[in-house]
Amino acid sequence: MAFPNSEDTMQIIKDLVSIPSPSGNTREVITFVEKFLAELQIKTVRNRKGGLIATFEGTNKTRHRMLTAHVDTLGAMVKEIKANGRLRIDLIGGFKYNSIEGEYCQIETNNGKKYTGTILMHQTSVHVYKDADKKERNQENIEIRIDERVQNAEEVRALGIEVGDFVSFDPRVEITPSGFIKSRHLDDKASVAILLQLMKQIKTENMTLPYTTHFLISNNEEIGYGGNSNITPETVEYLAVDMGAIGDGQSTDEYTVSICAKDSSGPYHYELRKHLVRLAEENNIGYKLDLYPFYGSDASAAIRAGHDIIHGLIGPGIDSSHAFERTHRTSLENTIKLLYHYVQSSLVE
């Protein structure tokens, strides 16, 4: 079986992460995904939240599956225009201020104009601030230096910048000769690219799936409710495809597909987890079982919303999540292989 080329998958990831899409401002990236699927003659619909749904009719039309990955990312919003002409920000999503210190960024105004800037400590210059290294990285001390000739709030507002404008971070995406892709926002655009490749393979192979299968590209996962709606009453299984978390005490790595047994929402469905493990072992797919201590997914959001579904979570292993992320092509390959076999398998009973 010829699986999608990992270099092609990484190019799709590169395209996706290069489109700013903090939660709440995802129209442009959803349009990109919509056009990608339209070129494959895969029909999609947008839900009212702005997410995108593609459906493949299966042999069994009374029992459905749903797979989801989220295209929204971490970001920020202008909280205050300071008297010194710089911007105080408020964070979108769960991350720490230290992970964005020194990062280039983009501010998008209400009328669509975009300005660049740099996220810095107010006390950055060691030639002026003796205790620059001791100050806390927090909302009070972190600010955006705008790349325009502005020295006060009035001059900033004259540009059209205002409280509530979205701030996105430069992804700094790079694909290395050794097979790594490193970038911000691999969570979860790596998984979105994987689902796009899977849908392309289903379409080009003219594959008949055993059950009607929905693919949801959600756009509010980072703030907790991206994939908790548009789940048909016929849906039996719901599989979130999201990053596997790497760190001390974790078994997830950058080379295998991570199968999550439990996160902060509690255990994922035991029988579905065992089914995924069996599929991996039967098809020689590299995998790791893991628990993610501070984590939630679209699948757990769907459960909290009250849907009576079997839920699971898998994804490529991503190092340094919510900061300077990285994964390897083999993790992408193992993830898509497991998904390929999963969508053709029987439902968990």
Salt bridges, closest charged atoms under 4 A:
GLU28 OE1 - LYS114 NZ 3.74
GLU34 OE1 - ARG46 NH2 2.76
GLU57 OE2 - LYS61 NZ 3.83
ASP72 OD1 - HIS70 ND1 3.17
GLU80 OE1 - ARG88 NH1 2.61
GLU101 OE1 - ARG137 NE 2.86
GLU103 OE1 - ARG172 NE 3.33
GLU103 OE2 - ARG184 NE 2.70
ASP131 OD2 - LYS135 NZ 3.69
ASP133 OD1 - LYS134 NZ 3.71
GLU140 OE2 - ARG88 NH2 3.64
GLU143 OE1 - LYS82 NZ 2.64
GLU143 OE2 - ARG86 NH1 3.18
GLU143 OE1 - HIS122 ND1 3.26
GLU162 OE1 - ARG157 NE 2.87
ASP187 OD1 - HIS70 NE2 3.11
ASP187 OD2 - HIS322 NE2 2.99
GLU221 OE1 - HIS70 NE2 2.99
GLU222 OE2 - HIS70 NE2 3.90
GLU222 OE1 - HIS322 NE2 3.44
GLU237 OE1 - ARG65 NE 3.10
ASP242 OD2 - HIS70 NE2 3.30
ASP253 OD2 - LYS288 NZ 2.68
GLU254 OE1 - ARG326 NE 2.79
GLU271 OE2 - LYS274 NZ 3.22
GLU333 OE2 - ARG329 NH1 3.37
GLU349 OE2 - ARG63 NH1 3.38
